[in-house]
Amino acid sequence: MSAIVARGQQDPEYEREKSRAAHTDATVRRELAREREARPEILYYLANDRASAVRREIAANPQTPVQADLLLLQDPDANVRGDLALKVARLLPNLDPDAQSQVRERVLEMVRALARDQVSRIRAIVSEALKDSGNVPPDVIRALARDVELAVCGPVLRFSPLLTDDDLLAIIAAPQVKGARRAIAQRDGLSLELSDALADVGDEAAIAALLGNPSAQIREETLDLLVDRAPAHPTWHPPLVDRPALPARIVTRIASFVAATLLRRLEQRQDLDPAAREAVAAAVATRLAEPEMVAAAKASASKESAEDRALRLKKQGKLDEASLAAALDSGDRAFAIAALGILSELGNAIAGKILSARGPKGIVALAWKAGVSPRLATQIQLRLAGIPPKQLLQPRAGGWPMNNDEMTWHLDFFRA
């Protein structure tokens, strides 16, 4: 106790604190460590106490001097460091960046150290405390976002305003832990670029979270692509059914594969526009009739090959853009390829070869040769070839993005 300066010997209250700090009963020392009115030098002295329960009170006490907090950074007890992390991380966002620079630097030093602590629970405490603050050094947040524990990276990935789209795109491409993409998908106001990236990587849980995030911006082309894949992913069905502002065309497609209970939920939505509501009503009627009326037709159609069906429609004058678009909507890939082969007069094999190559220019040329619109050419790239939205070759001013000679050249390449 001699470390405490002698100047307090004339102060009875100070002498009482000294006596309590040296007491053999740890409960007495712990009560003193908890007191906010205790003198800084007394609190500093107790930061070295042999009882971890006393040091925990010092770590949690907001009046503990910074010098004592720095000492506790190296405490062997993780609970002590955890209490310190909770206090310091909550303190940092409220510090004025322009005032008390020395204090702020000391606090930053502690936060950075605690964000690197070997115990993940301590790093998680820091992450949770800083997750939605804008008054934190970005490097601290980026380090937490790259942590190998979801409990640490998850809060900042979901909430931190300091993470840029570039930061998040890098993590989507190469996450450190399973669940990181899902946390990003839950961010408020998720950008189009981030939604596209999440859709491209095919993480089932992340895409379910993306679809369930009403504030996420999702391109219609990206939503089309996800709806194409959705029949094989039942976890996507509920968030798709509940997704706000669904276009009638997409509502029709969703209604074709979701379970009856979800179809009813879709039917009960009051926010759908009239066209979408009509589409749901028609789908409900069709699905209700399916056991008696549609099953037989499906069995019959299954005996007729996609190419034979396309040839039959061609002879009937019914093989056109509308029938091709309907095949895309229903996910009938075999018929869509056969239709493109017949309409383009290139044949099924070459049409399939072009689509398998997944080159946007070749696919646009195929659509042009088949006589369909530039808009449908975009849907063919997206939904039949699975080209990511950012790589689509889009129409220019409503017309084709290449001239006739360019498109002929691309077709000749596959005919050679």
Sequence and secondary structure as in RCSB ss.txt:
>XXXX:A:sequence
MSAIVARGQQDPEYEREKSRAAHTDATVRRELAREREARPEILYYLANDRASAVRREIAANPQTPVQADLLLLQD
PDANVRGDLALKVARLLPNLDPDAQSQVRERVLEMVRALARDQVSRIRAIVSEALKDSGNVPPDVIRALARDVEL
AVCGPVLRFSPLLTDDDLLAIIAAPQVKGARRAIAQRDGLSLELSDALADVGDEAAIAALLGNPSAQIREETLDL
LVDRAPAHPTWHPPLVDRPALPARIVTRIASFVAATLLRRLEQRQDLDPAAREAVAAAVATRLAEPEMVAAAKAS
ASKESAEDRALRLKKQGKLDEASLAAALDSGDRAFAIAALGILSELGNAIAGKILSARGPKGIVALAWKAGVSPR
LATQIQLRLAGIPPKQLLQPRAGGWPMNNDEMTWHLDFFRA
>XXXX:A:secstr
 TTS GGGGG HHHHHHHHHHT S HHHHHHHHH TTS HHHHHHHTT S HHHHHHHHH TTS HHHHHHHTT 
S HHHHHHHHHHHHHHGGGS TTS HHHHHHHHHHHHHHHT SSHHHHHHHHHHHTT SSS HHHHHHHHT SSH
HHHHHHHHH TT  HHHHHHHHHS SSTTHHHHHHTSTT  HHHHHHHHHHT HHHHHHHHT TT    HHHHHH
HHHHGGG GGGHHHHHH SS  HHHHHHHHTTS HHHHHHHHT SSS HHHHHHHHHHHHHHHHIIIIIHHHHHH
HHHS HHHHHHHHHHTT  SHHHHHHHHHHT HHHHHHHHHHHHTS HHHHHHHHHHT HHHHHHHHHHHT  HH
HHHHIIIIIS   GGG    BTTB SS HHHHHHHHHHHH 
